Amino acid sequence: MQKKDLIELVKTYRNEQKCLIGFNINDIYDLKAIALAADEALSPVMAMTYPPVVELNSSFLCKKMVEGIQANTKQPIYLHLDHSTSITMCKQAIDDGYDSVMIDGSQRSLKENIAMTKEVVKYAESAGVMVEAEIGKIMGRDVVVKSDKDFLASVNDVKAIVEEAQPHILAVGIGTAHGFTPKAPKIHFDRLAEIADAVAVPLVLHGGTGIPDEDIQKSIQMGVAKLNVGTMIHTTYMKSLYNEMRKDIDSAYPPYLLKTVIPEIKDVALNRLNAVNKQYSLA
C-alpha cells in the first residue's frame, strides 16, 4: 500500500474534482469500521480526532491506533487533529506523527486567526504536515448565529489568511452545520464560487452528516477537496451499542457487542464515501 503525500493529494483532488472524507473517530472500534469502509469503497480516508479524544487518550496513542489498523488495511488512512483551538496541541500532534492538523481560530479576530495559523504552519513545515485553517463559522454546537454575516466566510478574509499564513487547506463557513439538522442546510454556493475563484487552496466543507448527496457533489465540483463527517459516526456507534446492550445487560460482553456494531458504523461511513463518488450535473 503506497501512501501518497497528503498535501499533494488534496491539491490533486481539487484539480480533479475529487474529495477526501475525514471521519471523526473516538476509539479503535469506530476506526476499524472506517478502515473497512475505505477498503470496500477503494478510497483513502482521513481519521480525525477531536480535541476531547486527544485529551483523553493523547495524540501519541491515537497515532499508534492508526498505525495498528493501517497494518491490516489496503487503503491509506491519514490522521488529522480536528478543530483544535490550541497551538500547543497542534504542535504535540505534529511531534507525535499526525499527517494533518487543524488550528481553528475562527472564533478569534482575523489578525489573531492569521497569527495562530502562521505559527502552526511554520512548525509543521519541516515535518511535512498539512495544516487546515478556518474562516467564517460552522454552525451548530455552541456557535451563536444572528445573521449571515455571523457565519459566512468573507472573501477578503479568505484571501488574507491564505496570503499571510499560507495554510494548505481552508475550511469555509458557507451555511453548513455540525450534527443533525431539522432540515438540509442552506449552502451559499454563490459565496463558495467567489472563494474558489479568489484562491487556489483546496477547500474544506464541515458538517457532512446532514448535507444532501447532490450538494456534496456540487461543492466538490466547485473546489471542495475535503469533507468532514462526525455526528453520523458517533451517533450510530452509541445507538447501536445501546440497542445491543439493552437486550441482555447482565450478559453484555464487549467483543460480542462490537462484532454487531462495527458493521453498522461501516455502512454509514460507506454511505458518505459513495456520496462523494456520485456524479451530478451543475446545471
Phi, psi and chi 1 to 4 in degrees:
 res  aa     phi    psi   chi1   chi2   chi3   chi4
   1 MET       -  117.3 -175.0  -87.7  -60.3      -
   2 GLN   -93.9  121.3 -176.3   65.0   34.3      -
   3 LYS   -98.6  113.0 -164.0  171.0 -177.7  178.7
   4 LYS   -74.8  154.9  -65.1 -178.5  180.0  178.8
   5 ASP   -59.1  126.7  177.4   82.6      -      -
   6 LEU   -66.3  -40.7 -178.5   56.9      -      -
   7 ILE   -61.8  -43.8  -64.1  172.6      -      -
   8 GLU   -69.5  -34.3  -68.4  -55.5  -45.4      -
   9 LEU   -61.3  -47.2  179.3   68.2      -      -
  10 VAL   -70.5  -30.7  -66.9      -      -      -
  11 LYS   -62.9  -45.0  -74.3 -178.7 -178.9  176.9
  12 THR   -63.3  -40.4  -59.8      -      -      -
  13 TYR   -62.8  -40.8  -88.0   18.4      -      -
  14 ARG   -62.9  -43.6  169.4  158.8 -179.2  175.2
  15 ASN   -65.8  -33.3  -67.8  -25.6      -      -
  16 GLU   -99.4    6.2  -63.9 -178.7   -5.5      -
  17 GLN    56.4   51.8  -63.3 -177.7  -15.0      -
  18 LYS  -119.2  173.7  -64.3  179.9  179.9  179.6
  19 CYS  -148.1  135.1 -173.7      -      -      -
  20 LEU   -96.2  131.4  177.8   69.6      -      -
  21 ILE   -97.5  132.0  -61.7 -170.1      -      -
  22 GLY  -102.3  123.3      -      -      -      -
  23 PHE  -107.4  126.9  -66.8  100.7      -      -
  24 ASN   -71.3  126.4  -79.2  109.0      -      -
  25 ILE  -118.9  158.0   57.5  101.9      -      -
  26 ASN  -120.6  -24.5  -62.1  -80.0      -      -
  27 ASP  -159.2 -170.9   58.7   30.3      -      -
  28 ILE   -69.3  -23.2 -163.0   74.2      -      -
  29 TYR   -80.2  -46.6  -58.1  107.9      -      -
  30 ASP   -71.4  -27.1   51.5    8.5      -      -
  31 LEU   -63.0  -42.5  174.6   58.2      -      -
  32 LYS   -62.1  -40.0 -178.7  173.5 -177.9  176.8
  33 ALA   -62.3  -41.8      -      -      -      -
  34 ILE   -63.1  -41.7  -60.6  -52.6      -      -
  35 ALA   -63.1  -40.7      -      -      -      -
  36 LEU   -63.5  -40.9  -69.6  170.3      -      -
  37 ALA   -64.9  -41.1      -      -      -      -
  38 ALA   -61.5  -43.1      -      -      -      -
  39 ASP   -64.3  -39.7  -83.9   -6.2      -      -
  40 GLU   -69.3  -36.4 -173.9  167.0  -27.8      -
  41 ALA   -85.0   -7.2      -      -      -      -
  42 LEU    56.9   43.3  -57.4  177.4      -      -
  43 SER  -131.1  136.2  -62.5      -      -      -
  44 PRO   -65.0  154.3   23.3  -31.3      -      -
  45 VAL  -136.7  167.3  -67.9      -      -      -
  46 MET  -117.7  128.2  178.1  177.0  -84.0      -
  47 ALA   -95.6  121.5      -      -      -      -
  48 MET  -111.4  134.4  -54.8 -169.1  -58.6      -
  49 THR  -110.9  122.0   55.4      -      -      -
  50 TYR   -76.9  150.5 -162.3   55.8      -      -
  51 PRO   -47.4  -42.3  -34.3   39.3      -      -
  52 PRO   -59.3  -32.4  -26.6   36.6      -      -
  53 VAL   -67.8  -42.0  175.6      -      -      -
  54 VAL   -66.7  -41.2  176.0      -      -      -
  55 GLU   -63.3  -34.3  -70.1  164.3    0.9      -
  56 LEU   -77.9  -39.2 -179.0   63.2      -      -
  57 ASN  -110.6  -23.3  -62.3  -67.1      -      -
  58 SER    85.3  146.7   80.5      -      -      -
  59 SER   -66.8  -28.1   51.3      -      -      -
  60 PHE   -61.8  -48.3  175.5   81.4      -      -
  61 LEU   -67.8  -37.5 -178.7   56.1      -      -
  62 CYS   -60.9  -40.9  -69.2      -      -      -
  63 LYS   -62.6  -41.9  172.3   63.2  175.6  177.2
  64 LYS   -66.0  -35.3  -67.9  -57.8  178.5 -177.2
  65 MET   -60.5  -46.3  -77.4 -162.7  -55.8      -
  66 VAL   -65.5  -41.8  171.4      -      -      -
  67 GLU   -59.3  -41.5  -73.5  179.4  -12.2      -
  68 GLY   -65.5  -42.6      -      -      -      -
  69 ILE   -70.3  -40.5  -68.8  -69.8      -      -
  70 GLN   -60.2  -30.4 -175.6   71.2   89.6      -
  71 ALA   -61.5  -23.1      -      -      -      -
  72 ASN  -117.9   23.0  -61.9  -64.8      -      -
  73 THR  -123.9  140.2  -56.0      -      -      -
  74 LYS   -83.6  -32.4  -64.8  177.8 -178.4  178.6
  75 GLN   -93.6  145.7  -67.8  -62.5  -42.3      -
  76 PRO   -64.4  140.8  -20.0   31.6      -      -
  77 ILE  -119.2  115.7  -56.2  172.3      -      -
  78 TYR   -97.1  136.2  -63.1   96.2      -      -
  79 LEU  -100.2  129.4 -179.0   58.4      -      -
  80 HIS  -131.1  137.8  174.2   74.6      -      -
  81 LEU   -90.4  119.4  174.8   62.2      -      -
  82 ASP  -102.0  134.9 -169.9   31.0      -      -
  83 HIS    52.0   41.1  -82.1  -66.0      -      -
  84 SER   -81.8  130.8  175.3      -      -      -
  85 THR   -97.5    3.8   57.7      -      -      -
  86 SER  -108.6  120.2  165.9      -      -      -
  87 ILE   -63.3  -38.6  -67.4  173.1      -      -
  88 THR   -61.3  -43.9  -60.4      -      -      -
  89 MET   -63.7  -40.6 -178.3 -179.6  -76.7      -
  90 CYS   -60.8  -44.8  -74.4      -      -      -
  91 LYS   -63.9  -40.5  -70.6 -178.9  176.4  179.8
  92 GLN   -65.1  -41.1 -173.1   61.5   55.8      -
  93 ALA   -62.6  -39.9      -      -      -      -
  94 ILE   -62.1  -45.7  -68.1  166.6      -      -
  95 ASP   -62.1  -32.4  -69.2  -16.6      -      -
  96 ASP   -87.3    2.8  -74.5  -25.2      -      -
  97 GLY   100.1   16.3      -      -      -      -
  98 TYR   -63.1  149.8  -88.1   53.1      -      -
  99 ASP   -83.6  -22.7  -59.3  -67.0      -      -
 100 SER  -158.0  146.5  174.7      -      -      -
 101 VAL  -137.0  149.9  -62.5      -      -      -
 102 MET  -113.5  123.6  178.2 -175.7 -173.0      -
 103 ILE  -103.5  112.2 -179.5   65.7      -      -
 104 ASP  -100.8   99.4 -177.2   -2.3      -      -
 105 GLY  -105.3   21.8      -      -      -      -
 106 SER   -68.1  -20.7   62.2      -      -      -
 107 GLN   -89.3   -0.7  -57.2  -63.3  -44.6      -
 108 ARG  -104.3  177.0  -49.6  -75.1  -78.3  -86.8
 109 SER   -67.4  160.4   68.8      -      -      -
 110 LEU   -58.6  -42.1  176.6   61.7      -      -
 111 LYS   -59.8  -45.1 -176.4  177.6  179.5  179.9
 112 GLU   -67.2  -40.6  -70.0  173.6  -52.0      -
 113 ASN   -59.7  -45.8 -165.4   -7.9      -      -
 114 ILE   -62.8  -44.1  -71.2  172.7      -      -
 115 ALA   -62.9  -44.2      -      -      -      -
 116 MET   -62.1  -46.4  -67.1  167.8   66.1      -
 117 THR   -64.2  -43.1  -56.4      -      -      -
 118 LYS   -60.0  -41.2 -175.6 -179.4  -75.4 -171.2
 119 GLU   -64.8  -42.1 -176.8  172.6  -12.6      -
 120 VAL   -70.3  -40.5  174.8      -      -      -
 121 VAL   -59.7  -43.9  168.2      -      -      -
 122 LYS   -62.8  -42.4 -176.8  177.4 -179.9 -179.7
 123 TYR   -67.3  -35.4 -167.1   86.4      -      -
 124 ALA   -78.3  -17.9      -      -      -      -
 125 GLU   -57.0  -49.7 -174.0  174.5    8.1      -
 126 SER   -67.3  -26.2   61.8      -      -      -
 127 ALA   -87.7   -8.7      -      -      -      -
 128 GLY    70.0   27.0      -      -      -      -
 129 VAL   -89.5  136.2  172.3      -      -      -
 130 MET   -76.0  142.4 -175.3  170.8   77.0      -
 131 VAL  -122.3  129.6  177.2      -      -      -
 132 GLU  -107.9  136.2  176.1  179.1  -13.1      -
 133 ALA  -119.1  174.4      -      -      -      -
 134 GLU  -139.2  136.9 -178.2  174.9  -43.4      -
 135 ILE  -126.1  137.5  -72.5  -70.5      -      -
 136 GLY    84.7 -169.0      -      -      -      -
 137 LYS  -132.6  142.8  -63.0  176.0 -177.4  177.6
 138 ILE   -93.3  121.9  -46.9  -56.9      -      -
 139 MET   -70.8  168.5  -66.3 -177.2  -74.2      -
 140 GLY    98.5  179.0      -      -      -      -
 141 ARG    51.8 -123.9  -64.7 -164.3 -178.0  124.6
 142 ASP  -101.3   13.1  -62.0  -36.1      -      -
 143 VAL   -81.3  121.3  177.0      -      -      -
 144 VAL   -94.3  125.6  177.1      -      -      -
 145 VAL  -120.1  122.9  175.0      -      -      -
 146 LYS  -105.5  -26.9  -61.8  177.8 -178.9  177.8
 147 SER  -160.5  173.0   68.5      -      -      -
 148 ASP   -56.6  -33.5  -74.8   -0.4      -      -
 149 LYS   -65.0  -21.3  -69.7 -177.0  178.5  179.4
 150 ASP   -72.1  -28.9  -76.0  -17.5      -      -
 151 PHE  -123.3  -24.6   69.7   86.5      -      -
 152 LEU   -66.8  129.8  -88.1 -178.9      -      -
 153 ALA   -68.2  130.8      -      -      -      -
 154 SER   -78.7  133.7  157.1      -      -      -
 155 VAL   -61.7  -40.5  177.1      -      -      -
 156 ASN   -63.7  -39.2  -73.0  -24.4      -      -
 157 ASP   -66.5  -39.9  -71.7   -4.2      -      -
 158 VAL   -59.3  -48.6  166.1      -      -      -
 159 LYS   -61.6  -38.4  -69.0  167.9   67.2  175.2
 160 ALA   -65.6  -46.7      -      -      -      -
 161 ILE   -70.5  -34.6 -161.8  168.3      -      -
 162 VAL   -67.5  -43.5  169.0      -      -      -
 163 GLU   -71.1  -39.6  -69.0  170.4    4.5      -
 164 GLU   -90.2  -36.6  -63.8 -177.6   43.2      -
 165 ALA  -104.3  -24.1      -      -      -      -
 166 GLN    57.2   51.1  -60.5 -176.6   -1.3      -
 167 PRO   -65.9  154.1   28.5  -36.3      -      -
 168 HIS   -78.4  -32.2  -57.1  103.3      -      -
 169 ILE  -138.9  158.3   56.7  175.6      -      -
 170 LEU  -138.7  121.4 -175.8   66.2      -      -
 171 ALA   -81.8  134.6      -      -      -      -
 172 VAL  -125.4  138.2  -69.7      -      -      -
 173 GLY   -80.5  112.4      -      -      -      -
 174 ILE  -133.6   16.2   54.9  170.9      -      -
 175 GLY   119.1   -5.3      -      -      -      -
 176 THR   -80.9  164.4   60.4      -      -      -
 177 ALA  -139.5  146.2      -      -      -      -
 178 HIS   -70.2  143.1  -70.7  119.8      -      -
 179 GLY    84.5 -174.9      -      -      -      -
 180 PHE   -77.5  142.3  -67.5  108.1      -      -
 181 THR  -124.8  151.3   54.4      -      -      -
 182 PRO   -57.3  -32.7  -22.3   33.2      -      -
 183 LYS  -142.3  165.0   56.3 -176.8  179.3 -179.9
 184 ALA   -58.4  135.9      -      -      -      -
 185 PRO   -63.5  145.7   23.1  -33.3      -      -
 186 LYS   -86.5  103.4  178.1 -172.4  175.3 -176.6
 187 ILE   -85.9  130.0  -61.6  179.2      -      -
 188 HIS   -85.5   82.4  -67.7 -115.0      -      -
 189 PHE   -65.1  -26.2  -73.0  108.1      -      -
 190 ASP   -63.8  -41.2   53.0  -16.6      -      -
 191 ARG   -70.3  -37.9 -178.2   56.6   53.5   87.3
 192 LEU   -60.4  -41.3  177.7   58.8      -      -
 193 ALA   -63.7  -41.4      -      -      -      -
 194 GLU   -63.3  -42.1  -68.0  170.2   -6.6      -
 195 ILE   -66.5  -44.7  -68.4  170.2      -      -
 196 ALA   -62.5  -33.0      -      -      -      -
 197 ASP   -73.2  -28.4  -74.0  -18.1      -      -
 198 ALA   -83.0  -30.6      -      -      -      -
 199 VAL  -135.9  151.4  -65.0      -      -      -
 200 ALA   -94.6   -8.1      -      -      -      -
 201 VAL   -62.9  140.3   64.3      -      -      -
 202 PRO   -60.5  139.9  -24.3   35.5      -      -
 203 LEU  -102.5  155.2  -56.7  175.2      -      -
 204 VAL  -121.8  136.5 -177.0      -      -      -
 205 LEU  -112.7  116.6 -161.7   60.0      -      -
 206 HIS   -92.7  162.6  -74.1 -125.2      -      -
 207 GLY    83.4   33.5      -      -      -      -
 208 GLY   -67.9  -12.0      -      -      -      -
 209 THR   -62.3  -43.9  -71.7      -      -      -
 210 GLY  -103.7    8.7      -      -      -      -
 211 ILE   -88.9  126.7  -55.3  173.6      -      -
 212 PRO   -59.2  150.7  -22.8   33.8      -      -
 213 ASP   -54.6  -42.5  -68.0    4.7      -      -
 214 GLU   -62.2  -38.0  -66.8   86.9  -11.3      -
 215 ASP   -72.1  -34.1  -73.6   -8.8      -      -
 216 ILE   -61.0  -49.3  -71.4  174.1      -      -
 217 GLN   -66.9  -38.3 -168.8   56.1 -130.5      -
 218 LYS   -61.9  -40.8 -174.9  174.4 -179.0  178.2
 219 SER   -63.7  -39.7  -59.8      -      -      -
 220 ILE   -62.4  -40.8  -66.0  169.1      -      -
 221 GLN   -70.0  -12.8  -65.7  179.3   38.3      -
 222 MET  -107.3   10.2  -64.3  175.0   69.0      -
 223 GLY   121.1   -4.1      -      -      -      -
 224 VAL   -78.9  124.7  168.1      -      -      -
 225 ALA  -117.7   -2.3      -      -      -      -
 226 LYS  -144.4  133.9  174.8  175.3  170.5  -90.7
 227 LEU  -120.8  131.2  176.0   72.0      -      -
 228 ASN   -97.3  133.1  -79.5   27.1      -      -
 229 VAL  -132.5  123.6  176.2      -      -      -
 230 GLY  -133.1  -61.4      -      -      -      -
 231 THR   -56.2  -40.0  -57.5      -      -      -
 232 MET   -58.4  -33.7 -179.6 -178.2  -75.6      -
 233 ILE   -75.7  -55.0  -60.1  -59.1      -      -
 234 HIS   -72.6  -26.5   72.1 -115.0      -      -
 235 THR   -69.1  -42.9  -59.5      -      -      -
 236 THR   -60.7  -43.2  -60.0      -      -      -
 237 TYR   -58.0  -54.1 -169.7  164.4      -      -
 238 MET   -66.8  -44.3  -68.2  -65.7   96.4      -
 239 LYS   -66.5  -42.2  -75.2 -175.3  175.2 -179.9
 240 SER   -66.0  -41.5  -60.7      -      -      -
 241 LEU   -65.0  -42.2 -171.6   58.7      -      -
 242 TYR   -61.6  -45.2  172.5   74.4      -      -
 243 ASN   -63.2  -36.5  -71.4  -24.3      -      -
 244 GLU   -72.4  -41.4  -70.1  -60.0  -45.3      -
 245 MET   -64.1  -39.4  -71.9  175.8   63.3      -
 246 ARG   -72.9  -11.4   66.5 -160.8  -63.6 -108.5
 247 LYS   -66.6  -36.6  -68.4  176.3 -178.1  176.8
 248 ASP  -162.5   79.0 -174.0   -0.5      -      -
 249 ILE   -62.4  -32.2 -172.4   63.4      -      -
 250 ASP   -69.8  -26.2  -68.4  -30.2      -      -
 251 SER  -107.1    7.4  -59.7      -      -      -
 252 ALA   -60.3  130.6      -      -      -      -
 253 TYR  -133.7  119.0 -177.7   47.8      -      -
 254 PRO   -47.5  -49.3  -31.0   37.3      -      -
 255 PRO   -58.5  -38.6  -24.5   35.5      -      -
 256 TYR   -70.0  -40.4  -64.2  155.6      -      -
 257 LEU   -64.2  -45.5  -61.6  179.8      -      -
 258 LEU   -71.4  -23.4  -71.1  159.3      -      -
 259 LYS   -63.3  -27.5  -80.4 -175.0   71.5  173.8
 260 THR   -87.5  -36.4  -59.8      -      -      -
 261 VAL   -74.0  -42.0  170.3      -      -      -
 262 ILE   -55.7  -45.6  -72.2  172.5      -      -
 263 PRO   -60.6  -32.2  -25.2   36.2      -      -
 264 GLU   -70.0  -39.8  -64.7 -168.7   32.4      -
 265 ILE   -65.2  -41.2  -56.9  170.9      -      -
 266 LYS   -58.6  -41.5 -174.5 -150.0   77.3  171.0
 267 ASP   -63.8  -41.0  -74.1  -14.5      -      -
 268 VAL   -72.1  -32.4  -63.1      -      -      -
 269 ALA   -66.4  -40.9      -      -      -      -
 270 LEU   -63.8  -34.9 -168.4   59.7      -      -
 271 ASN   -57.8  -44.5  171.5  -83.1      -      -
 272 ARG   -71.6  -37.2  -65.7  -68.6   84.0 -175.2
 273 LEU   -64.3  -38.9  -73.7  166.3      -      -
 274 ASN   -67.0  -32.6  -71.5  -23.2      -      -
 275 ALA   -63.5  -38.4      -      -      -      -
 276 VAL   -76.7  -14.9  -56.3      -      -      -
 277 ASN   -96.8   -4.3  -67.9  -37.7      -      -
 278 LYS   -73.2  161.7  -70.7 -178.7  178.9  179.4
 279 GLN  -119.4  123.7  -63.9  -62.6  -40.3      -
 280 TYR  -127.2  156.0  -66.1   97.9      -      -
 281 SER   -90.2  142.6  171.7      -      -      -
 282 LEU   -74.0  -14.0  -80.6  174.2      -      -
 283 ALA   -67.5      -      -      -      -      -
